[in-house]
Amino acid sequence: MRHRGLSTPVLAILLIIVLLIGIGIGYLIPRGAPAATMTKTVTAGAGATATITKTVTAAGAGAGGLPSEIPIGVLNALSGSFGTFGTRGQAAIEVAEKDINNYVKQLGLNVKFKFYYEDYATKPDVALQKVQSLAARGIKVIVGGLISGAVKQVSSYANTNKIVIIAAASTAPRESVAPPGGYVFRVLPPCGAEGEALVAVLKDKGIKNVAMITTEDTYSLSIRKAFASAAKAAGINIVLDTTFPPETKDFTAHLDALERAVTPYIQKGEPIAIFMNVWEDHIPLLLDQANKRKSPLMNLLWIVPDTIPLSTIVLKESGKLAEKVKLIGPLFTAPASSAHKHVSEAVRAKLGQEPDVYALAGYDAAWIAALSILMSRKYDAEAIKNTVPLVSKLYWGATGNVELGSNGDRKLMDQELYAVVNGQWKVVAIYKSLEKTLTWTVPIKVP
């Protein structure tokens, strides 16, 4: 049968995708020939001085020039201000590792994927150290929940040393974290649509004024810019725009400034909201300190970025106060699918928690990495880099179709708006990024 318009690589990927959705075509994939053993020397770069000699077993003709054990590095923030998200992300990638190895076993290939897990503790400098360490071990592909600050920190090293990075938690504008066309890919879209979603919430509730406070880090500053642009376009007045260092614990001065900014509007009876553009470890501090001083801020709507919804820290340490201010924030949303259901069930079984979109994206990042390696038929970073966009275009996973734009970032996704309702995070609205429409699923009366 002739397939017009499809090259051999495209057909090969289609075969993989069809197998992933359950059609048994394993007999069409070549089996591996007997393995051969060779010695390989890997020299560490960029500050690392060790030269490591390791034994690599080639997998035979069926898998091209792939080693029998194919390494993939995994970076997640298991501690720090993104820790609860990183924990769920690691659980999802552990599910992916198992699924991927079951898959290659079905194909009869003489290869096994070995994932090397590292915690970068939500610290960009530590992320770079971990990338360098993994690279020194001969690992050429790294996936995981790298936040935007971490991506910015590692991108130059990755491009210089040809290390493929597939990030599952970075959404700052591309120009602020990594040049397009390099070795860095991101399976979630940039944050511009998030600013639009938050502004849509304010417009829907008739709020034309907002005071904003932002953490001084790469991602939060990007959200600040996206929100300010969307607010200006919508005619929303930003009455205060202040920032603070990430290590801040005492917010007295910042609460003073916020109260001074909002008081005239409260006195005039004009609706005003607070945009707490911060991380999950800041919210309990801000809520507790504002509540103890009986701040008028506690009588206003607080909107937050995607660093907050589904945070277990927020629920545990300040759930009732979060519910009082109707803490509302967006997360990109994944469409319902068998893959989504599979990962959700597996993560719930592991952690007793629902996986967030970053965890689902981590699962997809791992699959895209593995499929790109298999289709490259050699463990070569440049070949894998060139294969990732095509695999992503055809792949459907836990977050749907992960088609990347020419800059290496995913295209649009819709968003769900979360709020704390009856002590739990609940989806209260849907924002359609393409149509730019907001639909409430749970009635929310703002303070």
C-alpha positions in Angstrom: 0.0 0.0 0.0 1.4 3.4 -0.9 1.3 6.3 1.6 1.4 9.6 -0.2 3.0 12.6 1.5 4.5 10.6 4.4 8.2 10.0 4.8 9.6 6.8 6.3 10.4 8.6 9.7 6.8 9.9 9.9 5.4 6.5 9.2 7.6 5.0 11.8 6.4 7.5 14.4 2.8 6.8 13.4 3.4 3.2 14.0 4.6 4.0 17.5 1.6 6.3 18.2 -0.8 3.6 17.0 0.8 1.1 19.3 0.5 3.5 22.2 -3.3 3.6 21.7 -3.5 -0.1 21.9 -3.4 -1.6 18.4 -1.0 -4.5 18.3 1.5 -3.8 15.5 4.7 -4.8 17.3 5.6 -7.3 14.6 6.2 -4.4 12.2 9.0 -3.1 14.3 12.4 -4.8 13.7 13.8 -6.9 16.5 17.2 -6.4 18.0 20.3 -8.4 16.9 22.7 -9.9 19.5 24.3 -7.2 21.6 27.9 -6.0 21.5 30.0 -4.5 24.3 32.3 -1.5 24.0 34.1 0.9 26.2 33.2 4.6 26.1 35.0 7.6 27.8 32.9 10.6 28.8 34.6 13.8 29.8 32.7 16.2 32.1 32.4 19.8 31.0 31.7 23.3 32.2 33.5 23.3 35.5 33.5 19.5 36.1 36.9 18.0 35.9 36.4 14.2 36.1 36.9 11.9 33.2 34.6 8.9 33.5 35.2 5.6 31.7 32.1 3.4 31.5 31.0 0.2 29.7 28.2 0.6 27.2 26.4 -2.3 25.7 25.1 -1.8 22.2 21.6 -3.0 21.6 22.0 -4.5 18.1 20.6 -3.8 14.7 16.9 -3.6 15.8 17.6 -0.6 17.9 20.2 1.0 15.7 23.2 2.3 17.6 21.3 2.6 21.0 22.9 1.3 24.2 21.1 -1.5 25.9 20.5 0.8 28.9 19.3 4.2 27.7 19.8 6.9 30.4 17.4 9.8 30.9 18.0 12.4 33.6 15.0 13.7 35.7 15.0 17.0 37.6 12.2 17.9 39.9 11.9 20.3 42.8 11.1 17.9 45.7 11.7 20.7 48.2 11.6 24.5 48.2 8.8 26.7 47.0 7.7 24.3 44.3 8.1 21.2 46.3 4.6 19.9 46.4 4.3 20.2 42.7 7.7 18.5 42.1 6.7 15.6 44.3 3.7 15.0 42.1 5.8 15.5 39.0 8.3 12.8 40.1 5.5 10.4 40.8 4.1 10.9 37.3 7.5 10.4 35.7 8.1 7.2 37.6 4.8 6.0 36.0 6.2 7.0 32.6 9.4 5.1 33.2 7.5 1.9 33.9 5.2 2.4 31.0 8.0 3.2 28.5 9.9 0.1 29.5 6.8 -2.1 29.2 6.4 -0.5 25.7 9.9 -1.3 24.5 9.6 -4.8 25.9 6.4 -5.2 23.8 8.4 -4.2 20.8 11.0 -6.8 21.5 13.9 -4.3 21.4 17.0 -5.2 23.4 16.9 -1.9 25.3 15.8 -0.6 28.7 15.4 3.0 29.8 17.0 4.0 33.1 15.8 7.2 34.7 18.2 9.1 37.0 16.2 11.2 39.5 17.6 14.4 41.1 16.1 17.1 43.4 17.0 20.7 42.5 15.1 22.1 45.5 13.5 24.9 43.4 16.9 26.5 43.2 18.1 27.5 39.6 21.8 27.3 40.6 21.3 23.8 42.0 19.5 22.8 38.7 22.6 23.8 36.8 24.8 21.7 39.1 22.5 18.7 38.6 22.5 19.1 34.8 26.3 19.2 34.8 26.5 16.2 37.1 24.1 14.2 34.9 26.0 15.3 31.8 29.2 14.1 33.4 27.6 10.6 33.6 27.0 10.6 29.9 23.3 11.6 30.1 22.2 13.6 27.0 18.5 13.9 27.6 16.9 15.5 30.8 13.2 15.9 31.5 11.2 17.2 34.5 9.5 20.0 36.3 12.1 22.7 35.7 10.6 26.1 36.6 11.5 29.1 34.4 14.3 30.3 36.5 15.9 26.9 36.4 15.5 26.7 32.6 17.1 30.1 32.2 20.0 28.9 34.4 20.6 25.7 32.4 19.8 26.7 28.9 23.3 28.1 27.9 25.0 25.0 29.2 22.5 22.7 27.5 22.9 24.5 24.1 26.7 24.6 24.4 27.2 21.0 25.5 24.3 19.5 23.4 22.1 18.3 26.3 18.4 18.0 25.3 16.1 19.5 28.0 12.4 18.9 27.9 10.9 21.1 30.6 7.4 20.4 32.1 6.9 23.4 34.4 8.4 26.5 32.6 5.9 29.0 31.1 7.7 32.3 31.2 8.1 34.0 27.8 10.6 32.1 25.7 12.9 35.2 25.2 13.3 35.4 29.0 14.6 31.8 29.5 16.2 30.3 26.4 16.8 31.2 22.7 14.5 29.5 20.2 15.8 26.7 18.1 18.2 25.2 20.7 18.2 22.1 22.8 15.5 23.4 25.2 11.9 22.3 24.7 8.9 23.2 26.9 5.7 21.1 26.8 3.5 23.8 28.3 2.7 27.1 26.6 4.1 30.5 27.7 2.2 32.5 30.4 0.6 35.2 28.3 -2.7 33.5 28.3 -2.5 33.2 32.1 -2.5 37.0 32.4 -5.6 37.1 30.2 -7.4 34.5 32.3 -6.8 36.5 35.5 -7.9 39.7 33.9 -11.1 37.9 32.7 -11.9 37.0 36.3 -11.6 40.6 37.3 -13.7 41.9 34.4 -16.4 39.3 35.0 -16.7 40.4 38.7 -16.8 44.1 37.8 -13.4 44.9 39.4 -11.5 47.6 37.6 -8.7 48.2 40.1 -6.0 45.9 41.4 -2.9 46.1 43.6 -0.1 43.7 42.7 2.8 42.3 44.6 5.4 40.1 42.9 8.3 37.8 43.9 11.6 38.8 42.3 12.3 35.7 40.3 12.3 35.0 36.5 8.9 33.4 36.4 6.9 35.7 38.7 8.4 38.8 36.9 7.2 37.3 33.6 3.7 36.8 35.0 3.8 40.4 36.2 4.6 41.6 32.7 1.9 39.4 31.1 -0.8 40.5 33.6 0.1 44.2 33.3 -0.2 44.0 29.6 -3.6 42.2 29.7 -4.8 44.6 32.4 -3.9 47.7 30.4 -5.7 46.3 27.3 -8.8 45.7 29.4 -8.8 49.1 31.0 -8.0 47.7 34.5 -6.1 50.1 36.8 -3.0 48.8 38.6 -2.9 51.0 41.7 0.3 49.4 43.1 3.0 47.4 41.6 5.6 46.3 44.1 8.1 43.4 44.4 10.0 41.5 47.1 13.0 39.1 47.3 12.0 35.4 47.3 13.5 34.8 50.8 11.3 37.4 52.5 9.5 36.2 55.6 8.3 39.4 57.2 5.8 41.2 55.0 5.0 44.1 57.3 6.2 46.8 55.0 4.6 45.2 51.9 1.2 44.9 53.7 1.5 48.5 54.8 2.0 49.5 51.1 -0.9 47.4 49.9 -3.3 48.8 52.6 -2.3 52.4 51.7 -3.0 51.6 48.0 -6.4 50.0 48.4 -7.9 52.1 51.2 -9.0 55.1 49.0 -10.9 52.7 46.7 -12.5 50.9 49.6 -13.6 54.2 51.1 -15.1 55.2 47.7 -16.8 51.9 47.4 -14.9 51.0 44.2 -14.2 47.3 43.8 -10.5 46.4 44.1 -8.6 43.1 44.2 -5.2 41.9 45.2 -2.9 40.1 42.8 -0.6 38.0 45.0 1.9 37.0 42.3 3.9 34.8 44.6 4.9 31.1 45.4 3.1 28.5 47.6 5.4 29.1 50.6 4.6 32.9 50.6 0.8 32.6 50.7 0.5 31.2 54.2 2.8 33.9 55.5 0.9 36.7 53.8 -2.5 35.4 54.8 -1.4 34.8 58.4 0.3 38.2 58.8 -2.6 40.1 57.1 -5.2 38.3 59.3 -3.3 38.9 62.6 -3.3 42.7 61.9 -7.0 42.6 60.9 -6.0 44.0 57.5 -8.7 45.3 55.1 -6.9 43.1 52.5 -8.7 40.1 54.1 -12.0 41.6 52.8 -10.9 41.7 49.2 -10.6 39.1 46.4 -7.1 37.7 46.0 -6.0 36.3 42.7 -2.9 34.2 42.3 -0.7 32.7 39.5 -0.4 29.1 38.6 2.2 28.5 41.4 -0.6 28.3 43.9 -3.6 26.2 42.8 -3.5 22.6 44.1 -0.8 23.5 46.7 -1.0 21.2 49.6 1.0 23.7 51.7 -1.7 26.4 51.2 -4.5 24.0 52.2 -2.7 22.6 55.2 -1.3 25.9 56.6 -4.0 28.5 55.6 -6.9 26.8 54.0 -9.6 28.7 55.9 -8.0 32.0 55.3 -7.5 31.2 51.6 -11.2 30.4 51.4 -12.1 33.7 53.1 -10.3 35.8 50.4 -11.6 33.5 47.6 -8.1 32.8 46.5 -8.5 32.2 42.7 -5.7 31.1 40.3 -5.3 29.4 36.9 -3.7 26.2 35.8 -3.4 24.9 32.2 -5.8 22.1 31.8 -5.4 18.7 30.1 -8.3 17.2 28.1 -9.9 14.0 29.3 -8.2 10.9 27.8 -7.3 7.4 28.6 -3.7 8.5 29.2 -4.8 11.3 31.5 -7.0 8.8 33.5 -4.1 6.3 33.7 -1.6 8.8 35.1 -4.2 10.3 37.5 -5.0 6.9 38.9 -1.4 5.9 39.2 -0.4 9.1 41.0 -3.4 9.0 43.3 -2.4 5.4 44.2 1.2 6.6 45.0 0.5 9.8 46.8 -3.2 10.1 47.5 -3.2 13.3 45.5 -4.5 14.3 42.1 -1.7 15.1 39.6 -1.5 18.8 38.5 -0.9 19.8 34.9 2.9 20.0 35.6 2.9 16.3 36.7 0.9 15.3 33.6 3.3 17.3 31.4 6.2 15.6 33.1 4.7 12.2 32.1 4.4 13.5 28.5 8.0 15.0 28.5 9.4 11.6 29.5 7.5 9.8 26.7 8.5 12.4 24.1 12.1 12.0 25.2 11.9 8.2 24.9 10.2 8.1 21.6 12.6 10.7 20.1 15.5 8.6 21.2 14.0 5.4 19.7 13.2 7.2 16.4 16.7 8.7 16.3 18.0 5.1 16.5 21.1 6.4 18.3 21.8 8.1 21.6 23.0 11.3 20.0 21.8 14.7 21.3 21.7 16.5 18.0 19.7 13.7 16.3 17.3 13.5 19.3 16.9 17.3 19.3 16.0 17.2 15.6 13.4 14.5 16.2 11.6 16.0 19.2 9.4 18.5 17.2 8.1 15.8 14.9 7.4 13.3 17.7 5.7 16.1 19.7 3.4 17.0 16.7 2.1 13.4 16.5 2.1 12.5 20.1 -1.1 12.4 22.2 -0.6 11.9 25.9 -1.7 12.8 29.4 -2.0 16.5 28.4 -3.4 15.9 24.9 -1.5 16.8 21.7 1.9 18.3 22.5 2.6 20.1 19.3 5.5 22.6 19.6 5.9 25.9 17.8 9.0 26.8 15.9 10.5 28.2 19.0 10.4 24.9 20.9 7.4 25.8 23.1 4.0 24.2 23.1 1.1 26.1 21.5 -2.1 27.2 23.4 -3.9 25.3 26.1 -7.1 26.1 27.9 -7.0 26.9 31.6 -9.0 26.0 34.7 -9.5 28.5 37.5 -9.2 27.0 41.0 -10.4 28.3 44.3 -10.5 26.8 47.9 -14.1 25.7 48.4 -15.1 23.8 51.6 -11.5 23.1 52.5 -10.5 21.7 49.1 -9.2 23.0 45.8 -12.0 23.0 43.3 -12.3 24.0 39.6 -14.6 27.0 39.6 -14.2 28.3 36.0 -12.8 27.5 32.6 -10.9 29.9 30.4 -10.8 29.1 26.7 -7.5 30.6 25.6 -8.3 30.6 21.8 -11.8 32.0 22.2 -10.8 34.2 25.2 -14.0 33.3 27.1 -14.6 32.6 30.8 -17.3 30.2 32.0 -18.0 29.7 35.7 -18.6 26.1 36.9 -19.1 27.0 40.6 -20.7 30.3 41.5 -18.2 32.4 43.4 -19.3 35.5 45.2 -16.3 37.8 45.7 -15.8 39.6 49.1 
